[in-house]
Amino acid sequence: MESTALTGAFLVGVATGGRSLTGLATIALTTHPTREDRLLDRAATTRGRVLLTAGATAELVGDKLPNIPSRLSRQGLTGRIATGLLAGAALARRSGANVGLGALCGAAGSIAGSYAGAAWRRWAGTEKVTAFTAAITEDLLTVATAVIASGLAPQRTTKP
């Protein structure tokens, strides 16, 4: 079961590499407050869900702007690694898996997702696909990956 949760942590990191807040927003939207975990419970409140979803939505829109820096810039990649680490740890914690390994899987996934997303956009730019179409396709894949990741690490129902 832990390996499945760690796979979810890696995949939520991949989603974070695509759009930095999508993974965290998905975790918040799929977590039920239990009063056992203050951090996850705060993210899963209405306020936490609204803030994370609004941030993820703003990022989805902002990604289409021409003056947005590369996700592979030092600042862009560092931010994605940090949010991938947080998302991986949160997903592992939610399912009762090893939090440290979840964090490492999330960080590794965010690096993989960042480079894969940048490669996709470069490749799409050489084909007969508009930049907007490539970005929307990436958005859909990112959200789908985050949802799948969240499903691989279901919330444990009782404390270990």
Secondary structure by P-SEA (a helix, b strand, c coil): caaaaaaaaaaaaaaaaaccaaaaaaaaaacccccccaaaaaaacaaaaaaaaaaaaaaaaacccccccccccaaaaaaaaaaaaaaaaaaaaaacccaaaaaaaaaaaaaaaaaaaaaaaaaaaaccccaaaaaaaaaaaaaaaaaaaaaacccccccc
